């Protein structure tokens, strides 16, 4: 058994996310744009979202999510995928929840974040070998934000990128396939939040980003530069025409997203004018890459 070296006729993008709804709040416009252009786009959802709290006041009285949160979120995920025009697969793990308290309680036994890495990564390796993406997108080492399932999603994405092309690893997970490029999503880019914040203030509108920016500025002795994080932006995808699709996909996750909340504070029109991109860091490329990029498939077309 050897790793495949044949490039499939169709370009393929795989985004690895922790919970249903993460795909709609991180990189959704990018996925919708590529799907509309004929790229095969798939989301791998690591967990069932069963331990998510209801975040939308309009849903608090509904019986279905109270009785069966995982089932409700499965229906929401189906709708979001249709809006974005993408495929989606469940990796089959149980939501770990977000622990609270001091000291923090242990994570639930059997949940995603407490799995041994090889057990957690095996379904994703199998999916990579079956779907054959050239590009994989996931979170950075902090998970985008430090939820234990996000951090584990990062770990399994990195593991699958490294292992899927090696026929000696995960030998029961199908014929080897080597993806070409690994990106980390930068949905929480400080530069983006700062640009949107100032645009709102200039328009005389209230900004929901003030507290977040103030926290960032406290870490800067000069008081003006937001932190860049471990990975700078290398790649900006101009996908502003698909911001409405992203917003509609987010609204599909009714249990998790308040349609009057943070994510919808800036109109799609203003975002197109101020920051019409979604931002990524290229972490590893097995094809020649020239930075900065405007295409996740640069070097592959």
C-alpha angles and dihedrals in degrees: 000000000000134000115268115251096182116110110223117237091242124060113237132201125192120193117194115209135175103221139010105273095036090090090057096049096044122050097339096135090050091053093046091050094051092044090053089051092056101264116139104240124188133178119209108206110201100197140029095239090232095144096051117123122230106263099177115079090207091063099046094097097047115110101211100069091042090053099036116008093172091053093048091050092048089059090047091051091051090054094046091051090052091050092052095041093234140127122245136197132189116225090204106239130135120248111257095208125221109280117225132189140059110295096026114240119240118270116259115277112258095017122135099259094054096051119113107259097246092050092048093046099044097084090048093049088052091049093049091051092048099042095036101209119187090203130045123189126191142134132299125252090282092054091242082285124014102266108142092233091051091052091049090047087056091050095050092046092053091045093050092047090053098040108035093079095049111087091198091063123072090359092180094056099081136269114331120265124180117212115212108215136032122197135182117218116237099197089143095053108158090214091059094047091048093050092049092045094055092044090056092047092049089052091052092248129133114257121219089198099068096095093046092050092047090055090051093048091054087067092055117079091204092050099226114074121079114217116266096208125219095304124048122213111270100164132043120188114206099220104141092129087068099050090103090054089050091051092048090050090051091051089053088068091072097167093053107034128060106213088213094048144097098297093060099043093107120052119240088241093057092045091053089054097044107029114002093170142085112219131226141173117224104223103174134004128185090191126061110281129193115198136253099042135194097191131053087214095053107142092022103073 
